[in-house]
Amino acid sequence: MAKSKAPSILEALPEIKKRKFKPVYYFFGEDTYNLSATLHKLEESFIPILKSDFDKETIYSEDRSINDILGIATAFPFGSEKKLIIVKEAEKIKDKKPLKDYASSPAEFTVLAFFHNGSITNLGTEPFKTLDANEFLYEAKELKGKNLIDWLISIADEKEKKLSEENAQVMVDIVGENRSMLEDQLEKICVFLNKEKEISLESIKQVSSELKQFNIFDLQNSIGVKDKAKSLTVANNLLDNGAEPTFIITMLTRYFTGLAKITELQTKNTPVQEAARIVGTHHFYYPQYVKARNLFSDQKLVEVFRSLLKADLSVKTTTSDDKTIITLLIAEILQ
């Protein structure tokens, strides 16, 4: 049976940071952020052992055949103990099979690193089978859920800031799952905090406000109080600043799913902290959820979910303008 998984690209980083380089790396996957971060870390870690600029070369694969690349890899370094060859856009190499023999017996004085954008259909074919057998193959998968939250917390820790799991989730809810955007937002928060160590909910909200941009919570809040004009203004601002309509629809679906749970939670006298967790929000926002629930009857919630489903289908199956779809959605929710 063909192998369907490769080790995570994250497994390669500790040794790279210690400058314990393997002779070959083949990094591939859908996560462009991690591919880029690994490339940067590899170049950074190699600098101390680089004695000649000629011993570091970056190759774009569409310009060279695999045999040309391997020929360069087998040539001795100019003045360094090892040389680094980076091959970008490796997915464009038409015939990679010669890499099988090289991976079986690579040059000890060369670190040859391929960066392949996208997935690989069958890891059981060559040269991937041999690359994997020699532990040269690594996959960059997009982080989701708790893995993404843990990553964000670790980045904050590297910046000597303390970020709770709860507030990390708030950041993901506001910014989305794009790690470049999350890291950029985190950097702005750190500058805002200066010497303060704790990344609080208020600091996250303040930075968003300073940027004169609304976030998904602003939209939920305006819808929660049935302010149609404010809701449309916030939604258009979100779309103008790069938010996808599917993101807005997904977050509103989660919001109304949370509202639908509140009556039962109140009946059970569930503590606020636990209730907030169950409905999927920060405890700071929970009182606003309770107020919103009083404005949306059970029958209205059913209608809202129908509108959300219709909007989702429109995004995926029609050519309607994003703003038109979201405007109609908000109008139906608040009618």
N, C-alpha and C positions, 0 to 999 in steps of 0.2 A: 504494500500500500504506500502511495506517495506521501511524503511528510508534508503536513499542512502548516506547521508552525516553526518559527525560528526563534532563537533567544532574543530577548528585548535589547534594543540598542543601549538601554540604561546599564546593562550588565558590562558593557565594554568600557564605560566611562571611568570607573575607579582605577583600572590599570593604566589607562591613558593618562590620567591625572598624575600617576606615579612615574610616568615615562617608561612603563614596561610595555613596549610596543610589540604588537604581533607583526609578522612580515606582510600579511594581507588582511584587509578588512573589506567586506562587501556589505555596505549599509543600504537598506531599501525600506520603502514603506510610504504610507499616506501622510504621515506626520512631518510636514515640511519644517515645522519649528524645531523638532528634535534633530532632524538631519542637519539643519543649519547650525544648531547649538553644538552638535558633536564635531562638525567640521571646524568650527571656531576653537573648540577645546583641543582638538588634535593639533592644529597649527600652533596654538599658544604653548602647548606642552612640548612641542618639538623645538621651539626656539633656542632653549639653552644648549642643545647638542648640535645646532646648526653652525658650522664653521665657514661655509661658503654659500652665497646666495644661489649658486648654480646647483646646489644639492636640494633645492626645493622647487618643484615644478607643478603647475596646475594645467591640466589638459581637459579640453572640452571634447567629449567622445565623438561628436559628429565630425571633428576635424582629423581624427586618427583612427586607424583600424586597431583591433585588439592586438595584432602581431606587432604593430609599431609601438604600442604602449608597453608590451612585455619586453620588447627590445630595449627600451629606455630603462625598464626596471632591472634588467640584467647587466647594465653598464655600471662600472664602479663609481663611487662618489668622487667628487673633485677634491675635497679637503676635509670632509666630515666623516665620522665613523659610520653614520647611516645617512641615507637621503630619503626625502619624503616626496612621493608622487601622488597627487590628488587627481582623481578622474571624476569630473562632474558630468551629470546627465548620462550616466552609464546605461540607462534604459534605451538609449539611442544606438548602442553598439549592436550591429546586426548579427554577427556570429561571435558568441562568447565562448564557444567550446574550447578553444585553445587555452583558456584560463584554467581548465581542469588540470592539465599537466603542470602548469606553473604552480598552482595551489598545492599540488602534491609534493613539489620540491622547490619552494620559493627561495629567492636570493636573500641571504641573511643580512646583507648590508642595505636593504631597501624596505621601506614601509610603503606599500602600495594600497591606497584607499579609494575604493569606488563608492560613489554616491548615486543611488538609483531612485529616482522619484516615482513612487507608485508601488503597487503590489506586484508580486510574482505569482503567476497562476499555478505553476507546478514546481515545487521545490525538490521534487524527486528526479528532475531532469538535470543533465550536466550543463554548466559547471557547478550548479547550485548544490547538488548532492555532495560533491567533493569539498566544496567550500564549507558546507555545514559539517561534514565529517571531521574537518580539520579545525572546527570552531572559529571560522573566519566570517561567518554569515550572521547578520543581526538585522532585526526588523524594528522599524520606528512606527509604533501604533499610536493613534490619537488617544489621548487620555480622556476618560469619561468619569463621571460620578465621583466617588471617594478618591480615586487615583488622582484626578484633577485637583481636588481640594487639597490633598496631601502635598502635591507638587507646589501649589500656590503658597502653602504654609512654609514649605522648605525654602522657597525663593525669598519670602519675607525674613526667614531666619538668617539667610545668607546676608541680608541687608541689616541684620541686627535689630529686627523689628519683631514684635510678638503679634501674631495674627491667629485668632481663635478659629476653630472649625466653623462655627456659626457665622462669623463675619466673613470668612473666606467664601462661604456659600452665598452670602449677600453680594460679594463682589462678582462672583460668577453670574448671578442672576441679573446684575446691572450691566455688566460688560459683555457677557456671553462666554463661549468656550474657547474663543481664539486666544491662544497662549501669548502671542506677541502683543495683543491688545491688553491682556491681563497684566503682563509684565510692565507695559508702558504705564498703565493706570497705577500699578503698585509703586512705580518709581515716582510718579507725581505725588502720591500720598506720602511717601517717605520724605520728599522735599518739603511738603507742607508741614509735616510733623517736626522736622528739624531734629532736635535731640530727644524728643519723646519716643518711648519704646513701644507703647501699646497702640496698635491700629484699631481704633474704636469705630463703632457704627457711625458716630457723628463725624469723624474725620473722613470716612468714605463718602458720606453724604455731602460734606462740605466741599471736597475736591470736585465732585460732580457739579455742584452749584457754581463753584468758581469758574468752571469751564463753560458755564452758561449752556449746559446741555441737560435735558431731562433724562430720567431713567425709567425703567419699567415700573418701579414702585410709584413714581409720580402718575403714571397712566392708571395703575390699579387704584390709587387713592382718588383720583378725579372721577373715575368710573364708579368707585365705591360710594361717592356722595352724589352721584348722578349729575355731575357738572359736564354737560355735553360740550360746551364751547372749550373748556379747559382740556377735556379729553382729546378733542380733535387737534388742538394746538400741540399737546404733548406727543400724540401719535405722529403727527407730521414732522416734528422735531426729531423724533427717534428715527424715522425713515430717512430724513435728510442727513442724519449723521451715521448712516450705514447699517441700521438695524434691518434685518430681514423680516418680511411680513410673517414668515413661518415662525420666527422667534416670538413675535408679538402674540400670535395666535396661541402658540404653545404655552407661553407664560400666563395669558388670560385664562386658558383652559385650566391650568394648575390653580390659578387664583380662585376661580369659581368652584372648582372641585373642593378647595379648602373651605370656601363659604358654606358649601352644602353639608359639611361635617359639623358645623358649629352648634346647631340645635342639639344634636346628640351629646356633644361634649359638655354643653351647659347643663343638660339634664343629669349627667353623671357628676357634675361639679368637678370636672377635671381641672387641676391646677394650671395656671396660665402658661408656665414654662413648657409643660408637657403638651397642652392643647396647641400651643404655637408650633411645636415640633410636628404634631400630627397633621396639622393643616398645611405645613410646609412653609412657615414664615418665621421671622425673627420675633421674639416675644415683645419687642418694642412696637411692632406693627399690629400685634394681635387685637388690641382694643379697636383699631380701625376696621378690622375684619368683622368684629362683632357688630359694630354700627352698620356696616354695609349689609350684613346678613338681614338686619331688620328692614332694609329697603328692598330686598329681593325675596319675593315669596317663592314657595316651592314650585308653583306653576311657572313663574317667571324664570327660575333657574333652568327648567326644562327647555323653555324657549331660547334661553341664552346658549345652552349647549347645542341646540339645533343650528343656531346662527354661527357658532364657532366651527361646527362641522362643515357648513356650507361655505364659509370663508376659506377653510383649509382646502376644500375641493376646488374652489375657484383659483387659488394660487397654483395648484398642481395640474389643473386640467384646462385652464383658459389663458388667454393672452391679456386679460384685464390688467389695467394699471394698478400697481401696488397700493397707491394712495386711495384709489377708488374702492378697492376691496376692503381696506381697513376703515375707510370712512363709512361705508355701508354697514360694516360689522358693528361699529360703535353706535351708529344710528339705530340699528335693530336692538342692540343691548339696552339702550337707554330710552327707547320709545315707550 
